[in-house]
Structures are given as C-alpha cells and as structure tokens.
Amino acid sequence: MTHIVAEPCIKCKYTDCVAVCPVDCFHEGVNMLIIDPEECIDCGACIDECPVHAIYPEEDLPEKWGEFKELNAKYSPLWPVIT
C-alpha cells in the first residue's frame, strides 16, 4: 500500500508533508510533489500535514484523480528526491 499525491498539489509546493516523512519517498517536479510507491512505508504522517489536502491512501484516492496513481509511480524514478 502507498499514498498518492493528487491534483490539489499542482502549483502548491508546500513541503510540510516532506518534513514529517520518516523516509525519503517524496520527489519534486516542476509544479508538484509526488510519492515513490516503492519507498512509501504507508505511515500516513504526511496526510494531515498537507495544507491543500492532496495526499490520499491509495484505497481512498478519489476516482476523479485516479490517473495520479500512475503519475506518482511513473515519475518517482525520474524526479529528484526532496528532503
């Protein structure tokens, strides 16, 4: 199981979620952050820290943002880790 960063993160770039993450699973793109599903330990610490409510457990990801599951997995190996 993993967490997914969805559409509300676009152009947000707050890093409150990164600060509480016990592992280095957040990656930074040009206009948003994503979570590496291979690194996420499913602790949930980031969810309440996200000021724009963009992070969801995989099973709770709203259907309208379903494509963000694939985007997080696709770009996490390509974008640099943010700590």
C-alpha positions in Angstrom: 0.0 0.0 0.0 1.1 3.5 -0.7 0.0 7.1 -0.6 -0.7 9.2 -3.6 -0.2 12.9 -4.2 -3.1 14.2 -6.4 -4.2 17.3 -8.3 -4.5 19.8 -5.4 -0.7 19.7 -5.1 -0.2 21.2 -8.6 1.4 24.6 -8.2 1.2 24.3 -4.4 4.7 23.1 -3.5 4.3 23.3 0.3 6.8 20.8 1.9 5.1 20.3 5.3 4.4 16.7 4.2 8.1 16.1 3.4 9.2 17.4 6.8 7.3 14.7 8.7 8.0 11.8 6.4 10.3 9.2 8.1 11.6 8.0 4.7 12.8 9.8 1.5 9.7 9.0 -0.6 8.8 12.5 -1.9 10.1 13.6 -5.3 9.9 17.1 -6.7 8.8 18.0 -10.2 8.4 21.4 -11.9 4.9 22.0 -10.5 4.2 19.4 -7.8 5.5 16.8 -5.5 4.9 13.0 -5.8 5.4 9.9 -3.6 7.5 7.0 -4.7 5.3 3.9 -4.1 8.4 1.7 -3.6 9.7 3.9 -0.8 6.5 4.9 1.0 6.0 2.9 4.2 2.3 3.8 4.5 2.7 5.5 7.8 0.2 8.3 7.0 2.2 11.1 8.7 2.0 13.2 5.6 -1.8 13.2 5.2 -2.6 15.6 8.0 0.4 17.8 7.3 -0.7 18.6 3.7 -2.3 22.1 3.8 -4.1 21.5 0.5 -5.4 18.0 1.2 -3.6 16.5 -1.8 -2.4 13.2 -0.2 -4.5 10.1 0.0 -4.1 6.5 0.9 -4.2 4.5 -2.3 -7.5 2.9 -1.5 -9.1 6.3 -0.7 -7.9 8.2 -3.8 -10.9 9.9 -5.3 -11.8 8.3 -8.7 -11.6 11.7 -10.4 -7.8 11.7 -9.6 -7.2 8.1 -10.4 -4.5 8.9 -13.0 -2.3 10.3 -10.3 -1.6 6.8 -9.0 0.2 6.1 -12.3 1.8 9.5 -12.5 3.3 9.1 -9.0 4.7 5.7 -10.0 5.9 6.8 -13.4 7.8 10.0 -12.4 9.2 9.0 -9.0 12.2 7.3 -10.6 12.8 10.3 -12.8 12.3 13.3 -10.5 14.8 14.1 -7.7 14.2 13.2 -4.1 13.3 16.2 -1.9 14.2 16.0 1.8 
